[in-house]
């Protein structure tokens, strides 16, 4: 019933107006936050499969011809230096020993074994993929190269999946997958930073963060009344658990950055929704990643609980600034750009005078990504609406930049919380995805919002913008053809307006008709595909180096392959020599010069991890390199490597070594000439003297570079065994004593430094709380004498207390009567009874009032001349 009129008399009836004639219905306005995929016809399963397969195949084609794999040698690594020689042995151990086999390797670290428990490499997702591939690929180096190559199509696939989940159409997702897979970060990290280049999990890892900003809270369910409730028993929860497990197993850096972005997205969504549920959901996601990260570290925790904590990967807060991100590197062109002028711009920026130029140079986003970054910054500072996803994109992008930039929030985090994350520039792959998504979303929505065709006026607007950018580039950059290009720009700017004025003056009616047609004209339906192809093509060649597809990449790969083949010839010759008449146990080779493992500086001209080549090229030889620095085997290696050649030779032979590798590159030039050749000649002389036959030499191999030498020590050992037969001076007694030597280890709280040539100092500096360990390798209790000198470079009395295996307390004071100026400290001697196994000594230092440490390590005293002997 109609309600009664409560305002008084009813108004007179009004005659009904005639109905308007039927006409075209105006299209409904497109919602500002509608996803592009919601504005077009849903693709069929066959169409989706075609796009995914076609884009993946295209990426494979681009990699194949870009890297010139038609002429490349896949049996040689693409990069054969630095960190590649750290990862290659881990890949080989995984292929030979199975998944998880990289943790312990009996063929490195002799007389001990290589153990990564103090240096955990927890990229288990990648090791799992490598192990699976090893079932069909037998050659380790081919396997190594193959997984690197597969990271390109894998990144394409995961990026497309993520883009489709966020609402992009298939063409946009395909372009995004290609551009993200071929970031400069990918090929500049190359096989040197092998697992950093495998960033294919990053797009999927970001999806929970985007879901939070959309109100689709992970582990929560939205009821019909709009309330969010915890819901763990669902397939969505299972998928989230699998995703977080994969994220935690794809590298510590990417897991940390994912946690940071998810936490930020939870805060962003909580503020927007005025609810704590988004924070709870984000905390659950972060908690899962952290829990799985702890699970990945379980071998380390178990080992260090048994053998003592030894943080050899100790970082410093200052490194956050050294390895921080630079905004300039994000927006500047990549190195070795296809356009010479842009390449010159990047090299001008990479000046030797510019500070903190490190691996952050690989953070380039490319032209498309840089456009997205600039656009997101403009949205952040200008008073314009920011519909989804631009609000979250602006927030997350600025968060990544502020976190990672030099002197940013990351530097504060490293100072106040933990400095273990130092390479903040590596967040650039997250920033790149966000910036690419911003550009892709804008273009995709523009095309999707005009299903009948893009209006010509909009395309003309893009043309004017492109011409403006081109003109600015010509004005700012010295292209070498600036005058010609400026004339061309002037013609393009002045020509159309002049033609318009002339035509309007001569035939104004025709101009008016053309203007009306221009207002209503649309581009053909195939134009968006042409536009996407142009974006992909320009972006690809902007992001990839000039050397690709050309002789430059062939020369680079051939150079690495030639060095690899020369090493293969040398080390395979060693294995053949050592296999002759060998017993069942793998022969052992001691490597000179001594080089700590892992994360050591170059030793003179010899880069770190060079000694790992022996293990890489052999299958039945054990090598000394790979003993964890600071542990028992490493302590013994460092000691004997510094002895005179005659004593060094006897001790390594007594310890069971069958060969000696000497690399001249690890020695400083001396007046004696080639130091490695001098060592080799001395060993030959010692063998000839022992045999009583001047000129007699041990079997020897020389590397094709004439800087690496190998000696077979077995004839010397056999002759020494014949000479030493009278107890207690017989060979077996000396060998047993060498095997039973105790170890005095300086672990948590102690820091060992190296000089400018990478050679370690004997001084050990310590912080307030430190731990030493005494290891008795036998099954009987023994008596040892421990001698050490404790000193400080700071004024005042530093009270030092030792507990555990040794109980002592004294003041380390430069003004004390106990101070021995000749020994640079206070000498102490302890006689201790040590049962079998490992035993701990805790050292606690109380500095004087007013002491200000020089850095975050809070070093306050040092230990010199420490040694342990058995009376």
C-alpha positions in Angstrom: 0.0 0.0 0.0 1.1 3.5 -0.7 1.9 5.4 2.4 -0.4 8.4 3.2 0.8 11.8 2.5 1.8 13.4 5.8 2.5 16.9 4.4 -1.1 18.0 3.8 -3.2 18.0 0.7 -2.2 15.7 -2.0 -0.8 17.3 -5.1 -2.9 17.3 -8.3 -2.3 14.4 -10.6 0.4 15.0 -13.2 -0.1 13.7 -16.7 2.4 11.0 -17.7 5.2 12.0 -20.1 5.4 10.0 -23.3 8.1 7.3 -23.2 11.4 8.1 -24.8 12.2 6.4 -28.1 14.4 3.3 -27.7 18.1 3.9 -28.3 21.5 2.4 -27.6 22.1 1.6 -24.0 25.2 3.3 -22.5 27.8 0.9 -21.3 28.0 0.4 -17.6 31.0 2.1 -16.0 33.9 -0.2 -15.2 34.7 -0.4 -11.5 38.0 1.3 -10.6 39.3 -1.8 -8.8 38.1 -4.4 -11.3 40.9 -6.8 -12.4 41.7 -6.9 -16.2 40.9 -10.6 -16.3 37.4 -9.9 -15.0 36.7 -7.6 -18.0 37.3 -10.1 -20.7 36.0 -13.5 -21.7 37.4 -16.3 -19.5 39.9 -18.3 -21.5 39.4 -22.0 -22.1 41.6 -24.6 -20.8 43.2 -25.1 -24.2 43.9 -21.4 -24.5 45.5 -21.3 -21.1 47.7 -24.3 -21.9 48.7 -22.7 -25.2 49.8 -19.4 -23.5 51.7 -21.1 -20.8 53.4 -23.6 -23.1 54.1 -21.1 -25.8 55.6 -18.5 -23.5 57.7 -21.2 -21.8 58.9 -22.5 -25.2 59.7 -18.9 -26.3 61.8 -18.4 -23.2 63.7 -21.5 -24.0 64.3 -20.4 -27.5 65.6 -17.0 -26.3 68.0 -18.6 -23.8 69.2 -21.1 -26.4 70.1 -18.5 -29.1 70.9 -15.7 -26.6 73.6 -17.8 -24.9 74.5 -19.4 -28.2 74.0 -22.9 -26.9 74.3 -24.2 -30.4 78.0 -23.8 -30.1 78.5 -23.8 -26.3 80.0 -26.7 -24.5 77.5 -27.8 -21.8 80.1 -30.1 -20.3 82.0 -27.1 -19.1 80.5 -24.6 -16.6 79.4 -21.3 -17.9 81.3 -19.7 -15.0 84.4 -21.4 -13.5 85.6 -19.1 -10.7 84.8 -17.7 -7.2 81.5 -18.8 -5.7 80.8 -21.2 -8.6 83.6 -23.3 -7.2 81.8 -23.3 -3.9 78.5 -24.5 -5.3 79.7 -26.9 -7.9 81.1 -29.4 -5.3 77.8 -29.2 -3.5 75.9 -30.1 -6.6 78.4 -33.0 -7.3 77.9 -34.3 -3.8 74.1 -34.1 -4.2 74.2 -36.0 -7.5 76.6 -38.7 -6.1 75.4 -39.0 -2.5 71.7 -38.2 -2.8 69.5 -35.4 -1.5 71.1 -33.9 1.6 74.5 -35.3 0.6 76.0 -31.8 0.4 76.1 -31.5 4.2 79.0 -34.0 4.7 81.7 -34.9 2.1 84.5 -37.4 3.0 86.5 -36.5 -0.1 87.2 -32.9 1.1 88.6 -31.5 4.3 91.2 -34.3 4.8 92.4 -35.4 7.3 88.9 -34.7 8.4 85.8 -34.3 6.3 83.9 -31.4 4.8 81.0 -30.5 7.1 78.7 -27.6 6.3 77.1 -27.5 9.7 78.9 -24.2 10.6 78.1 -22.8 7.2 74.6 -24.1 6.4 73.5 -23.9 2.8 69.8 -24.5 3.2 68.6 -24.1 -0.4 67.0 -27.5 -0.1 64.3 -26.7 -2.7 67.0 -26.3 -5.4 69.0 -29.3 -4.1 65.9 -31.4 -4.4 65.4 -30.3 -8.0 69.1 -30.9 -8.8 68.8 -34.4 -7.2 65.8 -35.2 -9.3 67.5 -34.0 -12.5 70.6 -36.1 -11.6 68.5 -39.2 -12.1 68.4 -38.5 -15.9 71.6 -36.4 -16.3 74.8 -38.2 -15.4 77.4 -35.5 -16.0 77.6 -33.2 -13.0 78.6 -30.1 -15.0 75.9 -30.6 -17.5 73.5 -31.0 -14.6 74.8 -27.8 -13.1 74.4 -25.8 -16.3 71.0 -27.4 -17.0 69.4 -26.3 -13.8 70.7 -22.8 -14.3 69.2 -22.8 -17.8 65.9 -24.2 -16.4 65.6 -21.3 -14.0 64.5 -19.1 -17.0 61.4 -21.1 -18.0 60.7 -21.9 -14.4 60.6 -18.1 -13.6 58.3 -17.6 -16.6 55.9 -20.2 -15.4 55.7 -19.0 -11.7 55.4 -15.4 -12.8 52.5 -16.2 -15.1 50.8 -18.2 -12.4 51.2 -15.3 -9.9 50.0 -12.7 -12.5 47.0 -14.8 -13.3 46.2 -15.2 -9.6 46.3 -11.4 -9.2 43.9 -10.8 -12.1 46.0 -10.2 -15.3 45.0 -11.5 -18.6 47.0 -14.2 -20.3 48.9 -11.8 -22.7 49.9 -9.6 -19.9 51.0 -12.5 -17.7 53.1 -13.9 -20.6 54.9 -10.5 -21.1 55.4 -10.3 -17.3 56.8 -13.8 -17.2 59.3 -13.0 -20.0 60.4 -9.7 -18.6 60.8 -11.0 -15.0 62.7 -14.1 -16.1 65.2 -12.0 -18.1 66.0 -9.4 -15.5 69.6 -8.2 -15.5 69.8 -9.7 -12.0 69.4 -13.1 -13.6 72.3 -13.1 -15.9 74.6 -10.8 -13.9 74.4 -13.2 -10.9 75.0 -15.9 -13.5 76.4 -19.1 -12.1 78.6 -17.2 -9.6 75.6 -16.6 -7.3 73.9 -19.8 -8.5 71.0 -20.0 -6.1 70.3 -16.2 -6.1 69.8 -16.5 -9.8 67.2 -19.2 -9.2 64.6 -16.6 -7.9 61.7 -18.4 -9.5 59.9 -18.9 -6.2 59.7 -15.1 -5.5 56.4 -14.4 -7.4 54.6 -17.2 -5.7 56.1 -16.3 -2.3 54.5 -12.8 -2.7 51.0 -14.1 -3.2 50.1 -14.2 0.6 51.1 -10.6 0.9 48.7 -9.6 -1.9 46.0 -11.8 -0.5 46.3 -9.9 2.8 45.8 -6.5 1.0 42.7 -8.0 -0.8 41.1 -9.1 2.5 41.6 -12.8 1.6 43.4 -13.6 4.8 45.5 -16.8 4.7 44.3 -19.4 7.2 41.0 -17.5 7.6 37.6 -18.0 6.1 35.0 -15.3 5.4 31.5 -16.2 6.6 28.3 -15.1 4.8 27.9 -12.3 7.4 31.4 -11.0 6.4 33.3 -12.0 9.5 36.6 -13.7 9.2 37.2 -16.9 11.2 40.3 -19.1 11.6 40.0 -22.1 9.3 42.9 -24.6 9.2 41.1 -27.6 7.8 41.0 -26.6 4.1 43.0 -27.2 0.9 43.9 -23.5 1.0 45.7 -24.1 4.3 47.5 -27.1 2.8 48.6 -25.0 -0.2 49.9 -22.3 2.1 51.9 -24.8 4.2 53.5 -26.1 1.0 54.2 -22.6 -0.3 55.8 -21.5 2.9 57.9 -24.7 3.1 59.1 -24.0 -0.5 59.8 -20.4 0.4 61.8 -21.3 3.5 63.8 -23.8 1.4 64.6 -21.5 -1.5 67.3 -19.5 0.2 67.6 -17.6 3.5 67.6 -14.1 1.8 64.4 -14.6 -0.2 62.7 -16.2 2.9 63.7 -13.1 5.0 62.5 -10.6 2.4 59.2 -12.6 2.0 58.7 -12.4 5.8 59.3 -8.7 5.8 56.9 -8.0 3.0 54.2 -10.3 4.4 54.5 -8.5 7.8 54.2 -5.1 6.1 51.2 -6.3 4.1 49.6 -7.5 7.3 50.1 -4.1 8.9 48.8 -2.4 5.7 45.7 -4.5 5.7 45.1 -4.2 9.4 45.2 -0.4 9.2 42.9 -0.4 6.2 40.4 -2.8 7.8 40.8 -1.5 11.4 41.2 -5.0 12.5 43.9 -7.2 14.1 43.0 -10.3 12.1 45.2 -9.3 9.1 48.1 -9.0 11.5 47.3 -12.4 13.0 47.1 -13.9 9.5 50.5 -12.3 8.5 52.0 -13.6 11.7 50.9 -17.1 11.0 52.5 -16.9 7.5 55.7 -15.5 8.8 55.7 -18.1 11.6 55.4 -21.0 9.1 58.3 -19.7 7.1 60.4 -19.2 10.2 59.4 -22.7 11.5 60.4 -24.3 8.2 63.6 -22.3 8.2 64.5 -23.7 11.7 63.7 -27.2 10.3 66.2 -26.6 7.5 68.8 -25.7 10.1 68.3 -28.8 12.3 71.5 -30.5 11.2 73.4 -27.3 12.2 71.7 -27.1 15.7 72.4 -30.8 16.4 76.0 -30.6 15.3 76.8 -27.4 17.2 75.1 -28.8 20.4 77.6 -31.6 20.2 80.7 -29.9 18.9 80.3 -26.3 20.0 78.8 -23.2 18.4 81.1 -21.7 15.7 79.5 -18.8 13.8 82.0 -18.5 11.0 79.5 -16.5 9.0 79.5 -13.7 11.5 78.4 -10.4 9.8 78.8 -6.8 10.8 76.1 -4.1 10.8 78.3 -1.9 8.6 77.9 -4.5 5.8 74.3 -3.5 5.3 75.6 -0.2 3.9 78.3 -1.8 1.9 75.9 -4.3 0.2 72.9 -2.0 0.4 70.6 -1.0 -2.5 71.1 2.1 -4.6 68.0 3.7 -6.2 70.2 4.9 -9.1 71.0 1.3 -10.0 67.3 0.5 -10.1 66.5 3.0 -12.8 69.8 3.3 -14.7 70.2 1.0 -17.7 72.0 -2.3 -17.4 75.7 -2.8 -18.0 76.7 -3.8 -21.5 73.4 -2.3 -22.8 72.5 -2.9 -26.5 72.5 0.8 -27.0 76.0 2.2 -26.8 75.0 5.5 -25.4 73.0 3.9 -22.5 76.0 1.6 -21.8 78.2 4.7 -21.5 75.7 6.2 -19.1 75.9 3.2 -16.8 79.7 3.1 -16.9 80.0 6.8 -16.1 77.9 6.1 -13.0 80.1 3.1 -12.1 83.0 5.4 -11.4 85.8 4.2 -9.2 85.3 7.3 -7.1 81.7 6.4 -6.3 81.4 4.6 -2.9 79.6 1.3 -2.2 79.8 0.0 -5.7 79.4 -3.7 -5.1 77.0 -6.4 -6.2 74.2 -3.8 -6.0 75.1 -3.0 -9.6 73.0 -6.0 -10.7 69.8 -4.4 -9.3 68.7 -2.8 -12.6 65.0 -3.1 -13.2 65.1 -2.4 -16.9 63.1 0.3 -18.7 59.7 -1.2 -18.1 60.4 -1.8 -14.4 62.0 1.6 -14.0 58.9 3.2 -15.5 56.8 1.3 -13.0 59.0 2.5 -10.1 58.7 6.1 -11.2 55.0 5.8 -11.6 54.6 4.2 -8.2 56.7 7.0 -6.6 54.5 9.6 -8.4 51.3 7.9 -7.0 52.9 8.0 -3.5 53.7 11.7 -3.5 50.8 13.1 -5.6 47.2 13.6 -4.3 45.6 11.0 -6.7 43.4 8.0 -5.9 45.1 4.7 -5.7 42.7 1.8 -6.3 43.8 -1.8 -5.8 46.5 -2.9 -6.6 48.2 0.5 -6.7 47.8 1.2 -3.0 49.5 -2.0 -1.9 52.0 -1.7 -4.7 53.0 1.8 -3.7 53.4 0.7 0.0 55.3 -2.5 -0.7 57.6 -0.9 -3.3 58.5 2.0 -1.0 59.0 -0.5 1.9 61.5 -2.6 -0.1 63.4 0.5 -1.1 63.5 2.0 2.3 64.4 -1.3 3.9 67.3 -2.1 1.5 68.7 1.3 0.5 72.1 2.3 1.9 71.5 3.8 5.4 67.9 2.6 5.4 65.8 0.6 7.8 67.9 -2.5 7.0 71.0 -0.8 8.4 69.1 0.0 11.6 67.8 -3.6 11.8 71.3 -4.9 11.4 72.5 -2.6 14.2 69.8 -3.3 16.7 68.5 -6.8 15.9 71.0 -9.0 13.9 73.6 -8.3 11.2 73.3 -11.7 9.6 71.3 -10.3 6.6 73.7 -8.0 4.8 73.1 -8.2 1.0 69.9 -6.0 1.1 70.4 -5.2 -2.6 69.2 -8.7 -3.3 65.6 -7.5 -2.6 65.7 -5.9 -6.0 64.0 -9.0 -7.5 61.0 -8.4 -5.2 61.0 -4.7 -6.2 61.2 -5.7 -9.9 58.1 -7.9 -9.6 56.1 -5.1 -8.0 57.2 -2.5 -10.5 56.6 -4.7 -13.5 53.1 -5.6 -12.1 52.3 -1.9 -11.9 53.0 -1.3 -15.6 51.4 -4.5 -16.7 48.2 -3.8 -14.7 47.9 -0.3 -16.2 48.3 -1.5 -19.8 46.2 -4.7 -19.3 43.3 -2.8 -17.8 43.4 -0.2 -20.5 43.1 -2.9 -23.2 40.5 -4.9 -21.3 38.3 -1.9 -20.6 38.0 -1.3 -24.4 36.9 -4.7 -25.7 35.7 -3.2 -29.1 39.1 -1.6 -29.7 41.3 1.0 -28.2 40.3 4.6 -29.1 42.7 6.2 -31.5 43.0 9.3 -29.3 44.5 7.2 -26.5 47.0 5.6 -28.8 47.9 9.1 -30.1 48.5 10.2 -26.5 50.9 7.3 -26.0 52.7 8.3 -29.2 53.1 11.9 -27.9 54.5 10.6 -24.6 56.9 8.3 -26.4 58.1 11.1 -28.6 58.6 13.3 -25.5 60.7 10.6 -23.9 62.7 10.1 -27.1 63.3 13.9 -27.4 64.4 14.1 -23.8 66.8 11.2 -24.3 68.3 12.9 -27.4 68.8 16.2 -25.5 70.3 14.6 -22.4 72.4 11.9 -23.9 75.4 12.3 -26.2 74.4 9.8 -28.9 77.0 10.9 -31.5 74.1 11.8 -33.9 72.5 14.4 -31.7 72.2 17.1 -34.4 70.5 14.7 -36.8 68.2 13.3 -34.1 67.3 16.8 -32.9 66.3 17.8 -36.4 64.1 14.7 -36.6 62.5 15.4 -33.3 61.8 19.0 -34.4 60.1 17.8 -37.6 58.0 15.3 -35.6 56.9 18.0 -33.2 56.4 20.9 -35.6 55.2 18.9 -38.7 51.8 17.7 -37.5 50.6 21.1 -36.1 51.7 22.9 -39.2 50.0 20.4 -41.5 46.8 20.7 -39.3 46.9 24.6 -39.7 47.4 24.4 -43.4 44.7 21.9 -43.9 42.3 23.8 -41.8 42.9 27.0 -43.8 42.4 25.3 -47.1 39.6 22.9 -46.4 38.1 23.4 -42.9 35.1 21.1 -43.6 37.4 18.2 -44.3 39.4 18.9 -41.2 36.2 19.0 -39.1 35.0 15.6 -40.5 38.5 14.1 -39.8 38.3 15.4 -36.2 34.9 13.7 -35.7 36.2 10.4 -37.1 39.3 10.7 -34.9 37.1 11.0 -31.8 35.2 7.8 -32.6 37.8 5.8 -34.4 39.1 2.6 -32.7 42.1 0.5 -33.4 41.7 -3.0 -34.7 41.2 -5.9 -32.2 44.7 -7.2 -32.9 46.4 -4.0 -31.8 46.7 -5.0 -28.1 48.6 -8.1 -29.1 50.9 -6.0 -31.2 51.4 -3.7 -28.3 52.2 -6.5 -25.9 54.7 -7.9 -28.4 56.4 -4.5 -28.7 56.6 -4.2 -24.9 58.1 -7.7 -24.6 60.6 -7.1 -27.4 61.8 -3.7 -26.2 61.9 -4.8 -22.6 63.8 -8.0 -23.5 66.5 -6.2 -25.5 66.7 -3.5 -22.9 67.3 -6.0 -20.1 69.8 -8.3 -21.9 73.4 -7.5 -22.7 74.9 -6.7 -26.0 77.0 -9.9 -25.9 73.9 -12.1 -26.1 73.2 -13.6 -29.6 76.7 -12.5 -30.7 80.3 -13.7 -30.6 80.8 -11.9 -27.3 78.9 -14.6 -25.3 80.6 -17.3 -27.3 84.1 -15.9 -26.4 83.1 -15.6 -22.7 81.9 -19.2 -22.5 84.8 -20.5 -24.5 87.3 -18.8 -22.1 85.7 -20.5 -19.1 85.5 -23.9 -21.0 89.2 -23.7 -22.0 90.3 -23.2 -18.4 88.0 -26.0 -17.3 89.4 -28.4 -19.8 93.0 -27.6 -18.9 92.2 -28.3 -15.3 90.4 -31.6 -16.2 93.5 -32.8 -18.0 95.7 -31.9 -15.1 93.6 -33.4 -12.3 92.6 -36.5 -14.2 96.3 -37.1 -14.7 96.7 -36.9 -10.9 93.9 -39.4 -10.4 95.5 -41.8 -12.9 98.8 -41.4 -11.3 97.4 -42.0 -7.8 95.3 -44.9 -8.8 98.4 -46.9 -9.7 99.1 -49.4 -7.0 96.8 -47.6 -4.5 95.0 -49.4 -1.7 91.2 -49.4 -1.1 91.2 -46.1 0.7 91.1 -42.9 -1.4 94.6 -41.4 -1.8 94.9 -38.0 0.0 96.3 -34.8 -1.5 97.5 -31.9 0.6 96.9 -28.5 -1.1 99.3 -25.5 -0.8 99.1 -22.7 0.0 96.8 -23.1 2.9 93.4 -21.5 2.2 90.6 -21.3 4.8 87.1 -22.6 4.0 84.6 -21.2 3.5 84.3 -17.4 2.8 88.0 -16.7 2.6 89.7 -13.8 0.8 91.9 -14.4 -2.2 95.4 -15.6 -1.3 97.6 -13.3 -3.4 96.7 -14.1 -7.0 94.7 -17.3 -6.1 91.0 -16.7 -5.8 89.1 -18.5 -3.0 87.8 -22.0 -3.6 90.4 -22.7 -6.3 91.5 -25.8 -4.4 88.0 -27.2 -4.9 88.8 -28.0 -8.5 90.6 -31.2 -7.4 87.5 -32.7 -6.0 85.5 -31.5 -8.9 87.6 -33.3 -11.5 88.3 -36.5 -9.7 86.2 -39.3 -8.3 88.6 -41.3 -6.2 90.9 -38.8 -4.5 90.5 -37.0 -1.1 91.7 -33.4 -0.8 92.7 -31.3 2.2 90.7 -28.3 1.0 87.3 -28.0 2.6 88.0 -28.3 6.3 85.8 -25.9 8.1 88.0 -23.0 9.4 88.6 -23.1 13.1 87.8 -26.8 13.5 90.3 -29.6 14.2 91.4 -30.4 10.6 91.7 -26.8 9.6 93.7 -26.0 12.8 96.1 -28.8 11.9 96.4 -27.8 8.3 97.2 -24.2 9.2 99.8 -25.3 11.6 101.7 -27.7 9.3 101.4 -25.4 6.3 103.5 -22.8 8.1 106.4 -25.2 9.0 109.7 -25.5 7.2 109.4 -27.7 4.1 111.3 -30.7 5.6 109.1 -30.8 8.8 106.0 -30.1 6.8 106.7 -33.0 4.5 107.3 -35.5 7.3 104.1 -34.5 9.1 101.7 -34.7 6.2 103.2 -38.0 5.2 102.8 -39.3 8.8 99.1 -38.1 8.7 98.4 -40.2 5.7 98.8 -37.9 2.7 99.9 -39.4 -0.6 100.3 -36.3 -2.8 101.1 -32.6 -2.7 99.5 -29.9 -4.8 101.3 -26.5 -4.9 99.7 -23.5 -6.6 102.2 -20.7 -7.4 99.4 -18.1 -7.6 98.9 -18.3 -3.9 102.5 -17.1 -3.1 104.0 -13.6 -3.1 106.9 -13.0 -5.5 110.2 -13.6 -3.8 113.8 -13.2 -4.5 114.1 -17.0 -4.7 111.9 -16.8 -7.8 108.9 -19.1 -8.3 108.0 -20.0 -4.7 106.0 -23.1 -5.8 108.9 -24.3 -7.8 111.2 -23.8 -4.8 108.9 -25.9 -2.6 108.8 -28.7 -5.3 112.6 -28.6 -5.7 113.1 -28.8 -2.0 110.8 -31.8 -1.7 112.7 -33.5 -4.5 116.0 -32.8 -2.7 114.6 -34.2 0.5 113.6 -37.4 -1.2 117.0 -37.7 -3.0 118.8 -37.1 0.3 116.7 -39.8 2.1 117.4 -42.2 -0.7 121.1 -41.3 -0.9 120.8 -40.8 -4.6 121.5 -37.2 -5.8 119.2 -36.0 -8.5 116.5 -38.6 -7.8 113.0 -37.1 -8.1 109.4 -38.0 -7.2 106.8 -38.5 -9.9 105.6 -35.0 -10.9 102.8 -33.4 -13.0 102.8 -29.8 -14.1 99.6 -27.9 -15.1 99.5 -26.5 -18.6 99.6 -23.0 -17.0 103.0 -23.9 -15.4 101.9 -22.5 -12.1 100.5 -25.6 -10.5 102.5 -28.6 -9.5 101.7 -32.0 -8.2 104.1 -34.5 -6.5 103.4 -38.2 -5.7 104.7 -38.6 -2.2 104.2 -42.3 -1.9 107.8 -43.2 -2.9 109.0 -40.8 -0.1 106.6 -42.4 2.4 107.7 -45.9 1.5 111.3 -45.0 1.8 110.7 -43.1 5.1 108.9 -46.2 6.4 111.9 -48.3 5.6 114.3 -45.9 7.3 112.2 -45.6 10.5 112.0 -49.1 12.0 113.4 -48.9 15.5 110.8 -48.2 18.3 110.0 -45.7 19.7 111.3 -43.9 16.6 109.6 -46.1 14.1 107.2 -44.8 11.4 104.0 -46.2 12.9 104.7 -44.5 16.3 105.2 -41.1 14.6 102.0 -41.7 12.5 100.0 -42.6 15.6 101.3 -39.5 17.5 100.3 -37.4 14.5 96.8 -38.8 14.5 96.4 -38.5 18.2 97.4 -34.8 18.4 95.0 -32.8 20.6 93.3 -29.7 19.3 92.8 -26.4 21.0 89.9 -24.6 19.2 88.8 -21.0 19.6 85.2 -20.9 18.5 82.3 -18.6 19.5 83.4 -15.2 20.5 86.9 -15.4 18.9 87.7 -13.7 15.6 90.6 -14.5 13.3 91.8 -11.8 10.9 93.7 -12.0 7.6 96.2 -9.7 6.0 95.8 -7.9 2.7 97.0 -11.0 0.9 94.5 -13.3 2.5 97.0 -15.0 4.9 95.6 -15.5 8.4 97.1 -13.8 11.4 98.0 -15.9 14.5 96.4 -13.5 16.9 92.9 -14.3 18.0 90.7 -11.4 19.3 87.9 -12.0 21.6 84.7 -10.4 22.9 83.2 -10.3 26.4 81.9 -13.9 26.2 83.9 -16.5 24.3 84.4 -20.3 24.2 87.4 -22.5 23.6 87.4 -26.2 23.2 90.0 -28.9 23.9 89.6 -32.1 21.8 91.2 -35.4 22.8 90.8 -37.7 19.8 91.8 -40.9 21.7 89.8 -43.2 24.0 92.0 -42.5 27.1 92.4 -39.6 29.5 95.5 -37.6 28.8 97.5 -34.8 30.5 98.2 -31.7 28.4 100.0 -28.4 29.0 98.2 -25.3 27.6 100.2 -22.1 27.0 98.8 -18.8 25.9 99.6 -15.1 26.1 96.6 -12.8 26.9 96.9 -9.2 26.1 95.0 -6.0 25.2 95.6 -2.9 23.3 93.3 -0.8 25.5 94.1 1.0 28.7 92.8 -0.3 32.0 92.3 -3.6 33.7 90.2 -6.2 31.8 89.2 -8.9 34.3 89.3 -12.3 32.6 87.7 -15.4 34.1 88.1 -18.9 32.7 85.8 -21.7 33.8 85.2 -25.3 32.7 88.2 -27.4 31.9 90.4 -24.5 33.2 89.6 -22.4 36.3 91.5 -19.2 36.5 90.9 -15.4 37.0 93.3 -12.5 36.4 93.4 -9.0 35.1 94.7 -8.2 31.7 96.4 -4.9 32.2 99.2 -3.3 30.3 100.4 -1.7 33.5 100.4 -4.9 35.5 103.6 -6.4 36.8 102.7 -9.7 35.1 102.8 -8.0 31.7 105.6 -9.3 29.5 106.5 -6.6 27.0 108.5 -9.1 24.9 105.5 -11.4 24.6 103.0 -8.6 24.2 100.8 -9.8 27.1 100.5 -11.9 30.2 101.7 -15.5 29.7 99.7 -18.3 31.3 100.4 -22.0 31.6 97.9 -24.7 32.6 98.3 -28.4 33.2 95.0 -30.2 32.6 93.6 -33.7 32.6 91.5 -34.2 29.5 89.1 -37.2 29.2 88.3 -38.5 25.7 86.1 -36.2 23.5 85.4 -32.5 23.5 85.6 -30.3 26.5 84.7 -26.6 26.9 86.4 -23.6 28.3 84.3 -20.5 28.9 86.1 -17.1 28.9 84.3 -14.1 30.4 85.9 -10.7 30.2 84.8 -7.7 32.3 86.1 -4.5 30.8 87.0 -1.4 32.9 84.5 1.4 33.4 84.4 3.8 30.5 85.6 1.2 27.9 84.1 1.9 24.5 84.4 -1.0 21.9 85.6 -0.1 18.5 82.8 -2.1 16.7 79.8 -4.3 17.2 82.0 -7.3 18.0 83.1 -5.5 21.3 86.7 -6.9 21.1 88.5 -6.3 24.3 91.5 -8.7 24.5 93.5 -11.0 22.3 95.3 -14.4 22.6 98.7 -15.0 21.2 100.9 -18.0 20.9 98.3 -20.5 22.1 99.4 -24.1 21.9 98.6 -27.4 23.6 101.3 -30.1 24.2 101.5 -33.5 25.8 104.5 -33.8 28.2 
